[in-house]
Amino acid sequence: MSRTIKTDGMLNMNRPAAVGDLLRAWRQRRRLSQLELACDADVSARHLSFLETGRSRPSREMLLHLSELLDIPPRERNALFMAAGFAPLYTETAMTSPAAEEARRAVEFMLTSHEPSPALAVDRHWTLVAANRAVGFFLAYVAPELLEPPVNVLRLSLDPRGLAPRIVNFGQWRGHVLHRLQRQIAESGDAELAALQRELAALPHSGDRATARLDEPYGDIVLPFRIRSEEGVFSFLTTTTVFGTAVDLTFSELAIETFFPADPFTAAALRRNLPQAAG
C-alpha cells in the first residue's frame, strides 16, 4: 500500500512517499529548521537538504540517527526505512499469536490484578484489546451497536449512546479526551486518529455542561472521572501504563488504562459489585 505526505505532515494513502518527503514532514512536525536538525545530527545542513530532496540516499545508520532525534514512533520508523529500501526495524506480532503468549499473559495478569477496580488495554487507535471483569460496570446501558467489535473506548465514552449521559463531569472529561487525542496526533502524525478526533468533536454535547465547575476534592491537580450508577456517583482517578522496553509494534503501542477509586464510597461499591461483573 502506498502513502504520501500532505503539507501538514499527516499521512495519506494516495501515492508512494519518498524517504526525503517523510524526513521533511517529521522535521516540520517537530518544528525544526534544517539547520537545527543538522546541528543536532552533527551533519551539514547541505547534506540534510540533499537527503530531503532525494539528491542523496540516507544510510541505514543515518535514518536510525535521525529517527531518534526526531522521536519518530516505531511504526512510522518502519515506514521510513521501507521507503529508503531497507527492511523494517520492528516486527508486528498479533496478540493471539503463540509468539506473544508470555507478553499477553503479562497483560492479562496486570488487568486481573487490578480487580476489583476496572482496567483495560487498548491499541494505538483506542480499540479495546482486553479488559478485566470490573469494566463490565461501565458497559451497563450502552447501546449494543457500540459494543460490536472493534470497540473504540473513546467513542464509547463520548457518544450519547454510550457513557456520555452517565458522566457527571462530561464537559470536563470531553475536553480532557479531545486534548489528549490532539497531543497523540501531534506526536504520531496518525491520520486515523485525526479522523477519530473529528468524529468525536462533532458528537452532540451540552454546552452548559462543558463549562460547569465542580467542587472536586482534588482541585486542579487531577481530573476525576465521575459516573452515575444506580447506587450513586462513582469517582475514579486514571493512569496509563505502557511497555517501556517493547521492540514489537503491537506491544509498543499497547496502553493499559487503570481506574482507581477516588473516594471510599467508590472503593466499597467496587468490592461489593465485582462478583456481578463476572456475569
Secondary structure, 3 states (H helix, E strand, C coil): CCCEECCCCCEECCCCCCHHHHHHHHHHHCCCCHHHHHHHHCCCHHHHHHHHHCCCCCCHHHHHHHHHHCCCCHHHHHHHHHHCCCCCCCECCCCCCHHHHHHHHHHHHHHHHCCCCCEEEECCCCEEEEECHHHHHCCCCCCHHHHCCCCEHHHHHHCCCCCHHHECCHHHHHHHHHHHHHHHHHHHCCHHHHHHHHHHHCCCCCHHHHCCCCCCCCCCCCCCEEEEECCEEEEEEEEEEECCCCCEHHHHCCEEEEEEECCHHHHHHHHHHHHHHCC
